[in-house]
Amino acid sequence: GDWSSDVCSSDLVYFLKDDGALPLLRLHLDRIARHTHVPYTLYAVANRVSPRARALIEAQPNVRICEVPPTDLRASREHGYYLDAILPVALGDGVSHVCTLDVDSFPIADDWVDVIVRAAPPASGLAGVLRSENGDVALPHPSCVLARREFFEEHQPTFSPDSDYTPEFRAFLRRSEEHTSELQSPDHLVCRLLLEKK
C-alpha cells in the first residue's frame, strides 16, 4: 500500500545564510514544498540569519522555528550542535521519520521520500548521502539523512563531528562497516540522484 498518506515526516533544516543567499533559501523551501507529498514539519534554527531571511522562513507553512541557545561553535561543529538540539524536539512531536537537509540540498522528484525509504536497509531504516571522499565508511552526511524515528531512539546518533558517539551508535557503525559494500551500493545512494547539491 501507499504508506506515505499515513506518515508524518520531519525535515530538520539548518539555516545559516546572509541575504546574498536568499535566492537559494527560496529555492530550497520551494522545492521541499513542491516535491514533498507526505505530511511534514520543517524544524529550523535561525539564530544567525538576517531579519529578511527569518521572515521568509517564518512565512512558510509547516515551519517550526526552534529557539536554541546560541553557540560560539562554527562550521560543522555549529551545524551539528543545532541539529542535535532540534532532533529531540521533532521526536517529542511524534514524527515517524527524520530527514536532515542542508540549505543547498533539496528534492527534485515528487517520490523522493518513498524512494529513499524503500532504499534504506530494513534493519536500520537509515539512508543518506555517503561522503566517501571525506573518508566516511558507514556514516551518512547530514546534507541528507533519512531514517525512521526508531533509528534515532535506538542508536542515539549525534551530528557533532567531535562526538565520541553513544555506545549504541558506535555498535551500529561497527556493524555497518561490515556491510560497507551494501551501504555504498547505488540503491543506498539514491539521495545523490534525487537531490541537487549546489
N, C-alpha and C positions, 0 to 999 in steps of 0.2 A: 504494500500500500504506500500511499504518499505520506510519509511521516512529517513532512515539512509543515503541514497545516496544524500540527499539534505541538510543534517545538517552539520554545522561547529561546532564541539565540541572542547572545550578548556579544557585542564588539567592545573591546577595551581599546580606546583610541587616545593616543597621547598627542597633544598639540603643543608645539614649541616653534612658532613661526612668526617672523615680523610681517609688516604689511606688504612687503615685496612678495611674500608667498601667498597672499590672499587668493590669487587665481588657482593655485594648486590646492589650497584648502577648499575652495568652492568645488573644484573638480572632484576631490576626494569625497566630500559629503554628497554631491550629486550622484556619483557612481554607486555609492553604498545604497542610497535611497532607490535609485533606478533598478539595480540588479539584485536587491535582497527581497525575496518574496516569502520570508518567514517572519513571524513577529520578532522584533529585536529592540534592544535599547543600546544606545551608544553611551558608554561611560567615559567621560573625558575629564582630564585635568587641564586647566587653562591658567596656571599660575603666572606664566611669563609671556602672555600674549597681549597684544595691544587691545585697547577698548573696541576697535573696529572688528578685530578677529573674534573677540569674545562675544560680541553682539551677533556675529554671523553664526557662531556655534550655538548660542542660546536660541536662535530663531529656528533651528532645525527641529522637526518633530522627532520624538523618540530619544532625545538627548537628556542625559542627566550629568550635570557638571558636579564633580565631586570636589569638595573643599578639603584639600590635603595640605598639611603644614609644609611650607616651602623648605627646600634643602639647598645647601651650598654645593652639592654634588653637580657635576656637569657631564655632558656627553652620555655614553651608555650607562654610566652609574646613575645619573639623574633619571634617565629613561626607566631603568629597572626599578628604582625607588618608587616612582609614581605608578608603574604597572603593579608592583607588589602591594601598594596601598589601595588601589581600587579593585583588585581582584576579590577581596573579601566582601566588598560592597555588592558586587554583581552576584556572588554566590549567596549572600544573605538575601538578595531579592528573589532567589529561587530559579535562576536561569538554568536551562538544561545543557547548554553548550557555552563555551567561552571562545572568542576569537580575538586575537590581537592583530591590529593593522597599523603600520606606520602611516603617516600622513601621505607619503608618496607610494603607498601600496593600496590598491583598491580593486574591487571586482570589475570584470569586463564581460561576464556572461551571467545570464539570469539563473542558471542552475549551479552557480559556484558553490553554494552551501551543500547541496546534495552531492555533488561530485567529490568534494573534499571529505565529507563524512563517509561516503562509500569507499574512498581510497584509504582511510585510516585502518590500521591493523585492528581487528576485533578485540584483541586483548587489552589494548590501551585506549583505543578510540582517539589517538593523537595523530594529527597530520600537520605538516608545516613546511616552510622553506628550510632547506638544509644548506647552510653556508659552508660547503666543503672547502672553499678557498680560504676560510678562516681556520681550518683545521677541525671543524666540527665533525663528529662522527655520528652521534645519536641525539644531539641537542638541537631542536628546531630553533630557528632565528625568530625573534619577536616581530619581524616585519610581517609575518603571517603565521600564526599558530591557531589551530582549531582543535578543541578536544571537548569531550563530554565533561560535565561538572565532576563526575566521579573520579576522573583522572586527577583533577586538581585536589579533590578531597583526599584521595588515597595516597598520592605521591608528594603532595605539598611542594610543588616546584617553586622556584624563585626566579625572577627575571634579573636579579642583580649579578653582574659579572664577577663580583668579589665573593659571592656566597660559597660557602662550603657545602651547600645544599642540605636538605634534611636526609636522615638515613633512608627514608622511603624513596626519595628521588634518586639518591646515589645507587640504590639497589635497582631501580628502574633503568638508569643509564647503563649500569653494568650488563643487565640482561639485554638491553637494546644494542649495545656494542657487539654482542654475539650475533646479532641479526643485521649487521651493517648493510649487507647487500640488499636485504628486503627493504630497509628504510630508504636506501638510495635508488630504488627501482623507479622507473618512470611513473608508475601508478601512485607512488607515495610522494612524488614531487609535483603533483598536479597543480599546486599553487603557482608554480613558475609559469604554467600555461594559462592560468585563469586570472592572474594578477599582473597588472602593468607595474613595473618597477622603474621609475624615472630616475 
